[in-house]
Amino acid sequence: MTTMKPRSRYSRLAGALILALLSSACATYRPPPPVDVSTWRPHASTAGDGKIQVKVAVLTDREVARVFGLDLRSRWIQAVWLEVRNDDRVPYWLLFPSLDPDYFSPDEVAYSFHGRLSRQGYRSLAEYLRSHAYRNPVYPGQTRSGFVFVNLDEGLKEVDVQLLSGHEKKAFTFFIEVPGLHTRSFKDVQRSLSPEGIQEIEEGELRYALTYLPCCTTDADGEGEGDPLNLIFIGNPEDLVPAFIRRGWRPAEDTYWDSIVKTVGSFLFGHRYRYSPVSPLYVFGRKQDIALQKARDTINRRNHLRLWLTPLRYRNKAIWIGQISRDIGVRFTLKSKTGVTHKIDPDMDETRNAIVQDMLFSQGLVKLGFVKGVGVSTPQAPSYNLTGDPYFTDGLRAVLFMDRKPVLMKDIQFFDWDVPGDSGFQQVRSRESDAGAAGGASAID
């Protein structure tokens, strides 16, 4: 009996691997059977103005597989179907960048799959995608439909449709729920609050009521003081959601096996994951009702926002108390179950003011003010959150009254309450500076 030499065995294994790779790269593309648009038309959203009617649908993964025979999610691509009916007297052109400034052409989508296709298979795929793409223009009396390929969004997706003619531009905005994320929506949270527990606040009581809400988050046992509750949002889901989506805020997933795996992959390998969970903090004896984040270049750096629904209402709008922090890195700690935690920016006011300014651009902010309620701390005498990170603040929480109707920045109103800079933080800094000067040096440099 002869035995195979190790080198021969390895050579055969390498040859089999190369053959498998070559075989996979020689696959052909067979277009799926025709699919009736009635498959997704029932969940399409519609808008119009009498002259133009627009229908929009974001296809699910299953619908994409039936239409294209592809896994677009694996390429971080999403298929948006549009139908435009033109009852005007002039032609209109769809402005593709309004849907996504970085949208993908049909050939670009096809090329992302070329590595596993033969040359003819790649050509067949490109031709098929081109034949299903939306094409300009839509002429008077005509209805045109097709697909635009955009970057993948989950949870809730904003779709801006802008159409241009020779004499005007029409714009229609859709907010479409995309299934797949393990999160709670604003509507889910608001439905969970019993009507018997809701208290309507009059304008004269509002400042007092907001000031005496809890100052800080806690742990699950309600012990210790964590990050400061430095935000108040006044608004119902239809007021808040568009503003957050416009400014790039995305939901954070609940913590479960898949989200943990995706978070680890993002941390170790730089994989894209804009919905990474945030750790639970507690107010009113429960963890955050809503968690949102604005991702940066890596998972280690992001802004994250936690919101809790209060039993208070003002002008028939829900009142949410919140906490916002800016993650600037990762550090090891014994105070976390995982042994690591995000390092937060200690300047809480900068982070708070950043989201206020962000909402100024959202077109949803109607009225702005600041109230006490957090407690003053300084860089020299900071407060600490539950994982030991220091922070300092002027002690104010921002109050943002939101509405669904677009508001220009110049028309935003203000509550005549506390003013950042004239608060306790400024007074404390002044006292510390005076004390330092008396001793021959300033306490704050």
N, C-alpha and C positions, 0 to 999 in steps of 0.2 A: 504494500500500500504506500502510495506517495502522499506526502503532505504538501500543502500549498505554502510556498515561502511567504513571509510577511510582506515583502515588497510587491509580490504578485497579487496578494490579496488586497493591498491598498490600491494598487493600480486598477484592479477591476472595480473596486468600490468607487474610485474617482471617475472611472469611465461611465459607470451606471448613473452617477450624479450628473455628469455633463450631459448624458443622453436624456435624462429626465428634464433638465433645464431646457435643452434644445427642443424637446417635445412640447413643453409648456409654451415655449415661445413661437411654436408653429401652429397654434390653435387658430381656427377660423372663427369669424363672428357671424352668427345666424340671427338676424333680427327676429324678435318675438312676434307672435301673431298680432294683428291689429287689435288695439284696445279702445273701446268706446269711451269717449270723454265723460260719459255719464258715471263712470267709476268714481271720479273725484268731483264732478260738478256739484253733487249735493253738499259738500263741505266748502265750496267756493264762496268767497265774500264778494259782494257787489256794491258798487258806488256809481253815481252818475249825476249829470246836471241838466238832463233834457236833450242835449245835443250829443253827448258822449256817454256811453255806458261801458264800465270796466268790470270784469270778473277776474278774480285772482284766487289761486289755490296753491298751497305748498304741498307737494306730493309726499306721502309717507314712504318709508323704506320699501314696504311691500308694493306700493303703486309704482315706484321707480323700477323695481325688479320686473314688474309685469310690462312696463312700457319700454324699457331700455335693455333689460337683461343685465344690468350692471349694479355694482355696489358703490354708488356714488359716495356714501358716507365714508368709505375707506380712503377716499381722496379729499375729504372735507369739502365736498361739493353738494349743493342742494338744487333741486329742479323746481322752478317756479313757473306755473302755467298761467298765461294771461289770455283773455279774450276781450277785444276792443270792438265795440259797435259804434260806427261813425254816422250819425244822423245830421251832421253839419254839412255845409256847402263847400268845405275845403278839406284837403287831405291832412292827416296828422302823422307825425313821426314819434315813435317811442324813444325817449332818451334813456338808453340802457344804463348809464352810470347812476341814474336816480335810484335804481333797484340795488345796485352795489357798485361803488367806484372801481372795485377790483373784480368785476364779473368775468366769467370764463367764456371764451368763444367755443362753438361746437368742436372745432378741430383741436383746441387746447384740451378739452375734456377727453376727446378720443386719444390724444397723444399720451395722456396720463395712464392709459391702459395698454400702450403699444408694446410694452416689454413682454407681455404674455401672449401676443397675437402674431400671426404671420403677417407678411407685408400686405397680402390681399385682405386678411382679416381686419387689419388696421384701416385700410381704405374703406371697407364695407361699413365699419363702425362710424367713421367720419361722415360718410355719405348719409347714413341713417340719422345721425344727430343733426346734420344740416337740414335734412328734410323735415325734422320736427321742431326746429328753432323758430322763434318769432321773427317775422320779416317785415320791415318797413317798406312803404307807408301803408296806412289804412285809408282808402279813398272814400269819398262821400257815398253813403248808402251801402258801404261794405262792412262786413264783420271779419276780423282777422284774429287768429289765435296761434299760439305756439309757446315754446319753452324758452326761458332765460336761465342760464346756469350761474348760480351765485355761491358765495361762501356759506358754509353750513352754520345755521343758528338753531338752537333748541330752546324749548320752553315757550317763549313768546317772540315772534319775529315781526319787525316793522318792514312793511313793503311800501315804498314810495313810488308811485307811478306818475311820471310827468310826460305829457304829450305836447308836442310843439307843432303849430301850424305856421302859415305865413304871416299871421297877424296877432296870435295870442298863444299863451301856454296854459294848459290845464293841469292841475295836480290833484291826485287822490291818494290818501294815506290809509293803509290797512294795518291792523294789528292782529296777527293770526297766531293762534295757539298751535304749537308743534309738539306732538306727543313724544315721549321718550325719557324725559327727565323725572327723577324722583324728587319733586318739590311740592310745596303748597302754594296756591295762588292767593292773591289778595282777596278774591271773591270767596275762596274756600274759608279763609280765616274770618272774614266778616260774617259769613253765614253761621259760623260756629258760636258767635256771641249771642246769648239769650236776650231777646227784646226786653225782658223784665229787668235786666241789669244795666240798661243804657240810661245815662243821665245827660239831658240836654243842658248845655252851659250857656248862660246869657253873656253878652259882650262885657258887661261890668265885672263878671266873675272869672273871665277867661284867664287873665294874667295871674290871678291868685291860684287858680286851679292848676295851671301849668307849672307854676313855681314849686308847688308842694307835691308834685309827683315824685316818685323815688329818685334819689340822686344818682344811684349807681347800680350796675348789675351785681349779681351774687353768684355763688355756686349753687348746686342742686339742692343743698340743705338750707339755703337762704342765709348762709353764714359768710362773713367777710364782705368787703366792698371791692368790686372789680372795676372795669372800665366805666367812665362817667357817661351818663345818659345825657348827651349834649345836643340832641336834636328832637324837634317836634314836627311832625308832618300832619297837616289837617287836610284830609281829602279822601274821597271814595276811590275804589279801584279804577274807575274810568278817568279820574283826575290824575292819579299817580302813575299808572302803568305807562302811558304814552311818554310822560316826561322822563322816566328812567330809561326806557328803551331808546329814546332819541339820543340820550347822552351816553349810551354804551354800557349801561348797567345790566348785568346778567344775573339770573338766579343761581344761588349756590345749592348744589344737590344735598339731599340728606346723606348721612353717613351709612353706607351699606357696602357689601363686598365689592361690587363693581366700581363704585366711586372711590373706594380705598385703592383698588388696583390701578385705576386711571390716575389717581393722585400720585402714587408711588412712581408710575411710569413717567409722569410729567416732571417729577422732582429729579429722578435719576437720569432720564434720557432726553429731557426737553420736549417731550410730546405735548402737543397742543391740548389743553383742557381748561376751558374758561369757566367751568362750573364746579370747581373743586369745593368740597364741603368746608364749612367753618366750624370751629369748636363751639359747643353749646354754652351760652351764658343765660342767666335766669333773671326774670322780673315777674312779679305777680305769681311766683311759684312755678313758672313754666319757662321752658327754653324759648328762644326767639321764634316768633310766628313766621317771620319772613327774613331770609338772608339774601342779600344781593352783593355783588362784587364787580369791580372794574379791574380786569386783569391787566398786568403790565407785561414786560418781556418774558418774565419767568413766573412760576408759581410762588417763588419766594417774595415777590414784590407785587402787591395789589392793594387796592382800597376795598375794604369790606364794610358793609352796613347791615346792622341787625335792627329789626323793628318789632315792637309789641303793640298789639291793639289794646287801647285803654277802653274802659266803659263810658268814656266821655264823648260827647258830640257837640259840635258848634256849627250853627247854621245848616243843620242836617247833614253835616260831613263828619266822618269818623276822625278821631284823634289818635295818632300813633306816636309812641315815644321810641326814640332810637339811639343807637350808639354807633359812631363811625370811627374807624381807626385806619391808619396807613401802615401796612406791612412793609418794612424796609429790609428784612433779612430773616434768617433762621438761626436760632441758637439752641443749645442744649439746656435742659432744666429738669430737676427732680420733681417739680410741681405739676408736671404734665404726665398723663398715663402713658403717652408715647415716648417720653424722654426728650422730645423736641417741641419747640413752639416758635411762632413767628415773633420776631422782634418788632415792636411798634415804634413809630415816630413819637417821641415824647411830647412834642408840641401839639397838644390836642386841638388848640384853637386854629392852628394852620389847617389841620385836616377838616375841622368843622367848617371853616370859612371856604375851603376849597369846594365842598359840596354845595354850599350856598351859591357860590359863583357859578358852579356847574348848572344849578337849577335856574339861574338867571338866563342862561342860554337855551333852556328847555322849552320856552314859550308856555310853560304851565304854571309858573309862579305868579301869583296875584298880589300877595301881601307878605311882608317880611318883618320880623321883629326878634328881639332877644329878651329872655327873662333869666333871673337867677334860678338856682336850684341844684347846681353841681358842687359848689364849694371851691374856694380859691386855693391854688397851690402854685409854687414857683420852682424854677430850676434849682434853686438852692435848698428848698424844702418841698420836694415833690411828693405827690401821692403815688401809690403803687397798685397795679392791678393784681389779679389772682395768681398770675404766674411770675410776679416779681418785677415786671417792667415798670420803670418810673415814668411819670407823666406830669405835666404842669398845664394849668388852664386859668383863664380869667374868671371861671365860675359860671359862665353864662351858657345857656342852651339856645340854639337858633330855632325860631318858630317860622315854618313855611306854610302858608295857606295856598293850596293848589286848586286848579280848575282845569276842566277839559278844553275850554275855549282858549285859543291862542291869545297870548298877552305880549305886547311889545315891551321891551325892557324899559323904555321911557315912561310907560304907563303903570309900572309896578308901584304899589302903595306901601306904606310903612306903619307898623304899630308904634305908637309914641311911648315906648317902654325904655328898658336899659340899652345902653350903647357900648359896644366893645371899645376898650381903650379908656373909658371913663368909669370902669367897673372896679371891683375890689383888687383885681390883679394889678391894675395901673397904680392904685394907691399903695399896695404892698411893695411894688417895685420902687416907688418914690420913698417910702419909709426905709427900705433896705439901703437905697442909695444914700439917703441922708445919714444913716447910721454908719455906713462905710466911709463917707466923707469925714465924719467926726473922728473916725479912727485912723484917718490918713489914707484910706483906700476905699474904692467903691465896692459894694457887695456884688454888683453885677457888672461884668465887663462885656 
